[in-house]
Amino acid sequence: MDTSNTAIYCPLCGADNHCAVARGGDIGDCWCASTPIDRAALAAVPPAARGTSCLCPACGRGSETAGNQHCGDRNEG
């Protein structure tokens, strides 16, 4: 798996963040444009990732599994 473009991965769990903008699309086409984002999830984003990588839908919604390895750890073998 190519992990060189970190903008397409969630900074909390490592899953594909499904970000339309990171893939060259329009913000209006992104899942986050129509979904409320959990404030606690935003606060948990590491400072180095702020403004450079979006949350995945599960973490963005504040799902109970968000941030857990089974949420989609990209380092899984």
N, C-alpha and C positions, 0 to 999 in steps of 0.2 A: 504494500500500500504506500502511495506517495504521501508523505506527511510534510512536505516542504512548504505548502501554503497553509499556514496555521490559521488564517482568517476564516477558513471553512470549518473549523472545529470549535466546539464549545469549550471555553476556558475553565469550566467547572467540572465537566465529566469526560471531555475528550471526544464526545460523539459528533457526528456531522451536524452542524448547526442549521442546515437547510437555508442559509442566508442567500437571498437572491442577489443582493448587492455584491457580496464577495465573489459571486460567479458572473459578474458583469451585467446583472439585471437591474431593474428599477425597484426602488424601495416600496412602491405600491404593490409589487408582486411578492414581497416577502411576507412570510407567516406572521411576523411581529407587527405588521401594519394593521392587523385586525384582531390582535390578541393582547389583552392586558398583561403587562410584565410585572412579575412579583418583585416588590421593592427589596426584599431580603436577598433574593437571588442577585439582583444588580449590585447590592452592597458586598456580596461575597466574591465578585469578580476581582481577581488579583490586579493591583495597580498597573502592572506591566501590560496587561491585556485590555485595559480600558481604552475604548476608542479604536481598537484594532481587531477585535474578535467578538462575535455575537454569541449569545446563549443559544442552546438548542431549544426546541419547543418544550421539552419536558422540564428543563431547568428554568426556562423563562416563565412557565406557568407556576413554578414552585411545587412541582409534583413531589410526592413523598420520596420517590426514588431518585430525584434529581441530585446530581453530584456523587451518586454511588457508582461503583465500578460497573454494575450490571446495567446502568443507564446507557452505556455505550463507550466504554473505555477503548480508545483507538490503539492503545498499546497492547491490547489483548492478542495473544497468539493464536 
